[in-house]
Amino acid sequence: MFDQDRWQEIWSALAKNKVRTFLTAFGVFWGIFMLVIMMGSGKGLENGAKKDFGSFATNALYVWTQRTTKPYKGLPPGRNYNFNNEDVKTLDQNVEGIDLLCPRNQLGGYNSDNNVIRGKYAGAFSVYGDYPEIIEVDPLDITHGRFLNHNDLNENRKVCVIGRRVYEMLFEKEEQPVGEYIQIQGVYFQVIGIYDQPFKSNSNERDLENIYIPFTTFQAAFNYGNVVGWFCLTAKSDTRVSTLQEQVFTVLADRHKIHPEDSRAIGSWNAEKEFLKLNNLFTGINFLIWIVGIGTLLAGVIGVSNIMLVVVKERTKEIGIRKAIGANPFSIVSQIILESTFLTSIAGYVGLVIGVLIIETVNNLVKGHDGMFQNPEIDFKAAITATIVLIIAGAMAGLIPARKAASVNPVYALRNET
């Protein structure tokens, strides 16, 4: 392998017909280049799609009330009902798979905005009553002050945490908001913190217009009594969210006299299920990328094998002379395989480098921009795997031509005039 004469012979053979060598190498180059580009693009799409999840807990479950559809225990269908504070205690005591339990309320109901006033400024924002644990489910970046704590809940403090957009609309630029008061439906709340989103995107900009106040204060200030709008729960590490969902549904259905088979009476959203769907989608896309990429690569390698067969035919006389003066079959085979491996390796390496350069260039261009294509990148292990596959394929491409060369009859070869 380290014989200088052998490498000079390989270079001479490849340089003898430059156009043929280039076109053969281009097939391999294009295969590995396209594999790298597709891998990087697939990762960019995956990162963009998953960015909306941000650091949101993927083991979360949201549960809310809906109209019943079946009669049960003397109660008619079409009945409305509400969750309440007793449900919080019951779930906490009877469902072992719960890690975090956060009852929630929203002023005016789901997706409602409320007029919030501060001096001469006003704006329409969403107002939530929450437990402090909600920040562990849907993380917020507290830029000023602090978030809610349990002392705020226990003492029914009239405090609030506002989003960056709320601050921009109700306060002067550079004004210190912490300690100031805002008015919500005639009730004054002291600002104790400002938050931003840890992951910036167009889809979560609306979330910066939220106001969080202690859950107990919300119920008292806005006459909600013991009503709970919905629950946000997370599952323990050893519990599937789907299992937790069944347990929670059973407990709540029993408390509110809902038919066990009434699947529409309790609404839910399973973050784990949605995240798994997304993961399965991109697993399929990555599998397809590898199938197409390797298929393209093999087409180039087959081209190398065909060209090496032509090379063997052209060098039949040379091979016959070498065998006549004592060259063993192994030296003939290794020469052809080395030429094939060298050609595929160089072409593949160039394709790999150029592909990575293009992906990195695109990554720099899209950095800081919102959209469905984020941070395209190449998995180092996948790149190494592709390179190893390429080298093995190069050796295999030269195997058939090498065996044909080793079987050349010296007498016949010396009579061959071509």
C-alpha positions as CSV (number, residue, x, y, z in Angstrom):
1,M,0.0,0.0,0.0
2,F,2.9,2.4,0.7
3,D,4.9,1.4,-2.4
4,Q,5.7,4.6,-4.2
5,D,5.8,2.9,-7.6
6,R,2.3,1.5,-7.0
7,W,0.9,5.0,-6.3
8,Q,2.7,6.4,-9.4
9,E,1.1,3.7,-11.4
10,I,-2.3,4.6,-10.0
11,W,-1.9,8.3,-10.7
12,S,-0.7,7.6,-14.2
13,A,-3.7,5.3,-14.9
14,L,-6.2,7.9,-13.6
15,A,-4.5,10.8,-15.4
16,K,-4.3,9.0,-18.7
17,N,-8.0,9.7,-19.4
18,K,-8.9,12.8,-17.4
19,V,-12.4,13.2,-18.7
20,R,-13.4,9.7,-17.9
21,T,-11.8,9.9,-14.4
22,F,-13.6,13.2,-13.7
23,L,-17.0,11.9,-14.8
24,T,-16.5,8.7,-12.8
25,A,-15.5,10.6,-9.7
26,F,-18.3,13.1,-10.1
27,G,-20.9,10.3,-9.7
28,V,-19.4,9.4,-6.3
29,F,-19.0,13.1,-5.4
30,W,-22.6,13.8,-6.2
31,G,-23.9,10.9,-4.1
32,I,-22.1,11.9,-0.9
33,F,-22.8,15.6,-1.6
34,M,-26.5,15.0,-1.9
35,L,-26.5,12.8,1.2
36,V,-24.9,15.5,3.3
37,I,-27.2,18.3,1.9
38,M,-30.3,16.2,2.6
39,M,-29.1,15.3,6.1
40,G,-28.4,18.9,6.9
41,S,-31.7,20.1,5.4
42,G,-33.7,17.4,7.2
43,K,-32.1,18.5,10.5
44,G,-32.9,22.1,9.8
45,L,-36.6,21.3,9.2
46,E,-36.6,19.2,12.4
47,N,-35.0,22.0,14.5
48,G,-37.5,24.5,13.1
49,A,-40.5,22.3,13.8
50,K,-39.3,21.5,17.4
51,K,-38.4,25.1,18.1
52,D,-42.1,25.9,18.9
53,F,-41.9,23.4,21.7
54,G,-38.9,25.3,23.1
55,S,-38.2,24.1,26.6
56,F,-41.9,23.3,27.1
57,A,-42.4,20.1,29.1
58,T,-43.1,17.3,26.7
59,N,-44.5,15.2,29.5
60,A,-47.4,17.7,30.1
61,L,-51.1,17.0,30.1
62,Y,-53.8,19.7,29.9
63,V,-57.3,18.8,31.0
64,W,-60.5,20.9,30.8
65,T,-64.3,20.5,31.0
66,Q,-66.6,19.9,28.1
67,R,-70.4,19.3,27.8
68,T,-71.4,15.7,28.7
69,T,-72.8,13.5,26.0
70,K,-74.3,10.6,28.0
71,P,-76.9,10.4,30.8
72,Y,-75.5,9.1,34.1
73,K,-76.9,8.5,37.6
74,G,-80.1,10.4,36.8
75,L,-78.3,13.4,35.2
76,P,-79.1,14.3,31.6
77,P,-76.7,14.6,28.7
78,G,-75.6,18.0,27.5
79,R,-74.7,19.0,31.1
80,N,-72.1,21.7,31.9
81,Y,-69.9,21.4,35.0
82,N,-66.8,23.0,36.4
83,F,-63.6,21.7,38.0
84,N,-63.0,23.0,41.6
85,N,-60.5,23.3,44.3
86,E,-61.5,19.9,45.8
87,D,-60.4,18.3,42.5
88,V,-56.9,19.6,43.2
89,K,-56.7,17.8,46.5
90,T,-58.3,14.6,45.2
91,L,-56.0,14.4,42.2
92,D,-53.0,15.0,44.4
93,Q,-54.0,12.3,46.9
94,N,-55.2,9.6,44.4
95,V,-53.0,9.8,41.3
96,E,-49.5,8.6,42.0
97,G,-48.1,9.4,38.6
98,I,-48.5,13.2,38.9
99,D,-45.2,15.1,39.2
100,L,-46.6,18.7,39.0
101,L,-50.2,19.7,39.4
102,C,-51.2,23.2,38.3
103,P,-54.8,24.4,38.4
104,R,-55.3,27.4,36.1
105,N,-57.9,30.1,35.4
106,Q,-58.1,32.7,32.6
107,L,-60.0,35.9,33.0
108,G,-62.9,35.8,30.5
109,G,-62.2,32.2,29.5
110,Y,-60.0,30.7,26.9
111,N,-58.2,33.0,24.5
112,S,-59.9,36.1,26.0
113,D,-58.2,39.5,26.4
114,N,-59.0,42.0,29.1
115,N,-58.5,45.8,29.3
116,V,-55.6,46.6,31.6
117,I,-54.9,50.2,32.6
118,R,-51.9,52.0,34.0
119,G,-52.2,55.8,34.1
120,K,-52.8,57.1,30.6
121,Y,-51.9,53.8,29.0
122,A,-54.1,50.8,28.4
123,G,-54.0,47.5,26.5
124,A,-55.9,44.2,26.0
125,F,-54.0,41.3,27.5
126,S,-54.6,37.7,28.7
127,V,-54.8,37.4,32.5
128,Y,-54.0,34.0,34.2
129,G,-54.4,32.7,37.7
130,D,-51.6,30.3,38.3
131,Y,-49.5,28.2,40.7
132,P,-45.7,29.0,40.8
133,E,-45.0,25.5,39.3
134,I,-46.4,26.6,35.9
135,I,-43.0,28.1,35.1
136,E,-41.6,24.5,35.2
137,V,-44.1,23.3,32.6
138,D,-43.8,26.3,30.3
139,P,-40.5,28.0,31.1
140,L,-40.2,31.8,31.1
141,D,-37.1,33.9,31.2
142,I,-37.6,36.3,34.2
143,T,-35.7,39.5,33.1
144,H,-36.7,41.7,36.0
145,G,-37.9,40.9,39.6
146,R,-39.2,37.4,40.3
147,F,-42.0,35.0,39.4
148,L,-44.9,34.0,41.7
149,N,-44.2,31.9,44.8
150,H,-46.3,30.0,47.4
151,N,-46.3,32.9,49.9
152,D,-48.2,34.9,47.2
153,L,-50.8,32.2,47.1
154,N,-51.1,31.6,50.8
155,E,-51.5,35.3,51.6
156,N,-53.7,36.1,48.6
157,R,-51.2,38.9,47.5
158,K,-52.3,41.2,44.7
159,V,-49.1,40.9,42.7
160,C,-48.5,40.1,39.1
161,V,-45.8,39.1,36.6
162,I,-46.1,40.7,33.1
163,G,-44.8,39.9,29.7
164,R,-42.3,42.0,27.8
165,R,-45.0,43.2,25.4
166,V,-47.2,44.3,28.3
167,Y,-44.3,46.3,29.7
168,E,-43.7,48.0,26.4
169,M,-47.3,49.0,26.0
170,L,-48.0,50.2,29.6
171,F,-44.6,51.7,30.6
172,E,-42.3,54.3,29.3
173,K,-39.0,53.1,27.8
174,E,-36.3,52.6,30.5
175,E,-39.0,53.0,33.2
176,Q,-38.6,50.7,36.2
177,P,-41.8,48.5,36.3
178,V,-41.1,46.4,39.4
179,G,-43.1,47.9,42.4
180,E,-45.5,49.8,40.1
181,Y,-49.3,49.1,39.9
182,I,-51.6,48.1,37.1
183,Q,-55.4,48.0,37.1
184,I,-57.3,44.9,36.0
185,Q,-61.1,45.2,36.1
186,G,-60.9,47.8,38.8
187,V,-58.4,45.8,40.9
188,Y,-54.9,47.0,41.4
189,F,-52.0,44.6,41.2
190,Q,-48.3,45.3,42.0
191,V,-45.8,44.3,39.3
192,I,-43.2,42.0,40.8
193,G,-41.5,40.7,37.7
194,I,-41.2,40.9,33.9
195,Y,-40.6,37.8,31.7
196,D,-39.5,37.1,28.2
197,Q,-39.6,33.9,26.1
198,P,-36.4,31.8,26.3
199,F,-36.9,30.8,22.7
200,K,-37.8,33.6,20.2
201,S,-40.1,32.9,17.3
202,N,-43.1,34.5,15.7
203,S,-45.4,31.8,17.1
204,N,-44.7,32.7,20.7
205,E,-44.7,36.5,20.4
206,R,-48.4,36.5,21.5
207,D,-47.4,34.8,24.7
208,L,-45.5,37.9,25.8
209,E,-48.9,39.7,26.2
210,N,-49.9,37.6,29.2
211,I,-50.2,38.6,32.9
212,Y,-49.8,36.0,35.7
213,I,-51.3,36.5,39.1
214,P,-51.5,34.1,42.1
215,F,-54.3,31.5,41.6
216,T,-56.0,32.1,45.0
217,T,-55.9,35.9,44.4
218,F,-57.5,35.4,41.0
219,Q,-60.4,33.4,42.4
220,A,-61.0,36.0,45.2
221,A,-60.5,39.2,43.1
222,F,-62.7,38.2,40.2
223,N,-65.4,36.2,42.1
224,Y,-64.5,32.8,40.7
225,G,-65.3,31.1,44.0
226,N,-63.6,27.7,44.0
227,V,-63.8,27.3,40.2
228,V,-60.8,25.8,38.3
229,G,-60.7,26.5,34.6
230,W,-58.4,23.6,33.7
231,F,-55.5,21.6,34.9
232,C,-52.0,21.4,33.7
233,L,-50.2,18.3,34.9
234,T,-46.8,16.6,34.3
235,A,-46.0,12.9,34.6
236,K,-43.3,11.4,36.7
237,S,-40.3,10.0,34.8
238,D,-41.5,6.4,35.2
239,T,-45.1,7.2,34.1
240,R,-46.4,7.6,30.5
241,V,-48.6,10.7,30.0
242,S,-51.3,8.4,28.4
243,T,-51.3,6.3,31.6
244,L,-51.6,9.5,33.7
245,Q,-54.4,10.7,31.5
246,E,-56.5,7.6,32.1
247,Q,-56.0,7.9,35.8
248,V,-56.9,11.6,35.9
249,F,-60.0,11.0,33.7
250,T,-61.2,8.2,36.0
251,V,-60.9,10.3,39.2
252,L,-62.5,13.4,37.7
253,A,-65.3,11.4,36.0
254,D,-66.1,9.8,39.3
255,R,-66.2,13.2,41.2
256,H,-68.4,14.9,38.6
257,K,-70.7,11.9,37.9
258,I,-69.7,11.5,34.3
259,H,-70.4,8.2,32.5
260,P,-67.2,6.1,32.3
261,E,-67.6,5.8,28.5
262,D,-68.3,9.5,27.9
263,S,-65.1,10.3,26.1
264,R,-66.1,13.8,25.1
265,A,-67.0,15.1,28.6
266,I,-63.4,15.9,29.5
267,G,-61.1,17.6,27.0
268,S,-57.4,17.0,26.9
269,W,-54.1,17.7,25.1
270,N,-51.2,15.3,25.5
271,A,-47.9,17.0,24.8
272,E,-46.0,13.7,24.9
273,K,-48.3,12.3,22.2
274,E,-47.8,15.3,19.9
275,F,-44.0,15.3,20.5
276,L,-43.8,11.6,19.6
277,K,-45.8,12.2,16.4
278,L,-43.2,14.9,15.5
279,N,-40.3,12.6,16.3
280,N,-41.8,9.7,14.3
281,L,-42.3,12.0,11.3
282,F,-38.7,13.1,11.3
283,T,-37.5,9.5,11.9
284,G,-39.3,8.6,8.7
285,I,-37.9,11.6,6.9
286,N,-34.3,10.7,8.0
287,F,-34.8,7.1,6.9
288,L,-36.0,8.3,3.5
289,I,-33.0,10.6,3.3
290,W,-30.6,7.7,3.9
291,I,-32.4,5.5,1.4
292,V,-32.2,8.1,-1.4
293,G,-28.7,9.2,-0.4
294,I,-27.2,5.7,-0.3
295,G,-29.0,4.9,-3.5
296,T,-27.5,7.9,-5.2
297,L,-24.1,6.9,-3.8
298,L,-24.3,3.3,-4.9
299,A,-25.2,4.5,-8.4
300,G,-21.9,6.4,-8.4
301,V,-20.0,3.4,-7.0
302,I,-21.5,1.1,-9.7
303,G,-20.2,3.6,-12.2
304,V,-16.7,3.3,-10.7
305,S,-17.0,-0.5,-11.0
306,N,-17.9,-0.3,-14.6
307,I,-15.1,2.0,-15.4
308,M,-12.6,-0.2,-13.6
309,L,-13.8,-3.1,-15.8
310,V,-12.9,-0.9,-18.9
311,V,-9.6,-0.1,-17.3
312,V,-8.8,-3.8,-16.8
313,K,-9.7,-4.6,-20.4
314,E,-7.4,-1.8,-21.6
315,R,-4.6,-3.0,-19.4
316,T,-4.9,-6.7,-20.2
317,K,-1.5,-6.9,-21.9
318,E,0.2,-5.1,-19.0
319,I,-1.5,-7.4,-16.5
320,G,-0.4,-10.4,-18.6
321,I,3.2,-9.2,-18.6
322,R,3.2,-8.7,-14.8
323,K,1.9,-12.2,-14.3
324,A,4.4,-13.7,-16.7
325,I,7.3,-12.2,-14.8
326,G,6.0,-13.6,-11.5
327,A,3.4,-11.2,-10.1
328,N,1.0,-13.1,-7.8
329,P,-2.8,-12.8,-8.0
330,F,-2.9,-10.8,-4.7
331,S,-0.7,-8.1,-6.1
332,I,-2.9,-7.8,-9.2
333,V,-6.2,-7.8,-7.1
334,S,-4.8,-5.3,-4.5
335,Q,-3.7,-2.9,-7.3
336,I,-7.2,-2.7,-8.9
337,I,-9.0,-2.5,-5.5
338,L,-6.6,0.3,-4.4
339,E,-7.3,2.3,-7.5
340,S,-11.0,1.9,-7.0
341,T,-10.9,2.8,-3.3
342,F,-8.6,5.8,-4.0
343,L,-10.9,7.2,-6.6
344,T,-14.1,6.8,-4.5
345,S,-12.4,8.1,-1.3
346,I,-11.1,11.3,-2.9
347,A,-14.3,12.0,-4.7
348,G,-16.4,11.3,-1.6
349,Y,-14.2,13.4,0.7
350,V,-14.5,16.4,-1.7
351,G,-18.3,15.9,-1.8
352,L,-18.4,15.6,2.0
353,V,-16.3,18.8,2.6
354,I,-18.2,20.9,0.0
355,G,-21.6,19.6,1.4
356,V,-20.6,20.6,5.0
357,L,-19.4,24.0,3.8
358,I,-22.7,24.7,2.1
359,I,-24.7,23.6,5.2
360,E,-22.6,25.8,7.4
361,T,-23.0,28.7,5.0
362,V,-26.8,28.3,5.0
363,N,-26.7,28.0,8.8
364,N,-25.0,31.3,9.1
365,L,-27.5,32.9,6.7
366,V,-30.6,31.7,8.6
367,K,-29.2,32.3,12.1
368,G,-31.3,34.8,14.0
369,H,-34.2,34.4,11.6
370,D,-37.6,32.9,12.6
371,G,-39.2,30.3,10.5
372,M,-39.6,26.5,9.9
373,F,-35.9,26.1,8.9
374,Q,-33.5,26.5,11.8
375,N,-29.9,25.5,12.5
376,P,-29.2,23.0,9.7
377,E,-26.4,20.7,10.9
378,I,-24.6,17.5,10.2
379,D,-24.4,14.7,12.7
380,F,-20.7,13.9,13.1
381,K,-21.4,10.2,13.7
382,A,-23.5,10.1,10.6
383,A,-20.8,11.8,8.5
384,I,-18.2,9.3,9.8
385,T,-20.6,6.4,9.0
386,A,-21.2,7.8,5.4
387,T,-17.4,8.0,4.9
388,I,-16.8,4.4,6.1
389,V,-19.7,3.2,3.9
390,L,-18.1,5.0,1.0
391,I,-14.6,3.4,1.6
392,I,-16.1,0.0,1.8
393,A,-18.2,0.6,-1.3
394,G,-15.1,1.7,-3.1
395,A,-13.3,-1.5,-2.2
396,M,-16.4,-3.5,-3.3
397,A,-16.6,-1.6,-6.6
398,G,-13.1,-2.7,-7.5
399,L,-13.6,-6.4,-6.4
400,I,-15.3,-7.6,-9.6
401,P,-12.8,-5.9,-11.9
402,A,-9.9,-7.1,-9.7
403,R,-11.0,-10.7,-9.9
404,K,-11.3,-10.4,-13.6
405,A,-7.8,-9.0,-13.8
406,A,-6.5,-11.8,-11.6
407,S,-8.0,-14.4,-14.0
408,V,-6.2,-13.0,-17.0
409,N,-4.2,-15.7,-18.9
410,P,-0.7,-14.4,-19.5
411,V,-0.4,-16.2,-22.9
412,Y,-3.7,-14.8,-24.1
413,A,-2.8,-11.3,-22.7
414,L,0.5,-11.2,-24.5
415,R,-1.2,-12.1,-27.8
416,N,-3.7,-9.3,-27.3
417,E,-2.8,-6.4,-29.6
418,T,-5.2,-3.9,-27.9
